Amino acid sequence: MTTIATPRAPEDPGAPPAGSAAPERTAPQRPRRSRLAAGRRRTALLWALLLAGPNIALLLVFVYRPLVESLYLSTLQWNLGSPTARFVGLGNYVEWFTAPTTGRVVTTTLVFTVATVGGAMVLGLGLALLLNRRLRGRGVARTVAFAPYVLGGFAVGILWLFMFDPRYGLIQEVLGWVGIASPEWYTSRPWPLVMVIVVYLWKNLGYVALIYLAGLQAVPQDLKDAAAIDGASAARTLRSVVLPLLTPTTFFLLVTMLLSSLQSFDTIKAMTQGGPLGSTTTLMYSIYVESFVNGRAGYASAVATVLFLVLLAVTAVQLRFVQQKVHYA
């Protein structure tokens, strides 16, 4: 029997071996991990919008919108209650910078700010160091020191007016014990400004001391023990160990106290109403006078814009230069 061999086709080197199925090619799929990460990011974004959205809306409506409107009003000559306004451009700003009272207002604002901020920082640190010691009745002392801060500025001003009375006030009685006559706090310069500064310091001293006290309690005890072992005195430990570690607290207080001092109004309104002869009129109080006493809303908006630019510049300088010297633990 004769067998006829059938010729085989040449094998393809890349072809799969006989009897095996060809592998299926599937389209590249997105990794499951990246899809989960994208979903988490979308969820986090939705939660952020849900939680921060109301606050952002409030800021836009009650902060940024009035700011933009104030900038617009500063270019108008408009009196409160008047149905018409005239565009004057930068006229209100030129009038303010050339007014004879501007220098006195700026000087008063500068003196008041430096005295209240510097005095509160120094006295608050000293009070915090005292309240941080192991003393009997320390909790009550802390409460008493912080209590004035929660009182209203107008009520505090009215209370201290009676204490500063040059005839019947408590301060007049205390000065009389040591044979010193009471100054004319209400009428004679520079005593009205001194009186307002003293009251502002008394009201805000507890706040500064409380924040410094929290910073002191966060200083690691082992660092102070190491300094004591090295023979450092208490003053040297305070200067070389404690104060550098308090720089974040100092920076925070410096920013908040500067902004608060530049915007102070209620204490001045209650005690002196900017007098006598404008000796206690600050930038903030002059905005009130020009707007609600003189009725010059456009001019008052220009002064408010100047104050806003001052606050912005002070904050920017602090963030740019002061924060560089902050030592974070």
Buried (B, 14 or more C-beta within 10 A) or exposed (E): EEEEEEEEEEEEEEEEEEEEEEEEEEEEEEEEEEEEEEEEEEEEEEEEEEEEEEEEEEEEEEEEEEEEEBBEBBBBBBBEEEEEBEEBEEBBBEBBEEBEEBEBBBEBBEBBBEBBBBBBBEBBBEBBBBBBEEEEEEEEBBEEBBEBBEEEBBEBBEBBBEBBBBEEBEBBEEBEEEEEEBBEBBEEEEBBBBBBBBBBBBBBBBBBBBBBBEBBEEBEEEBBEEBBEEEBEEEEBBEEBBBBBBBBBBBEBBBBBBBBBBEBBBBBBBBBBBBBEBBBBBBBBBBBBBBEEBBBBBBBBBBBBBBEEBBEEBEEEBEEEBEEEBEEE
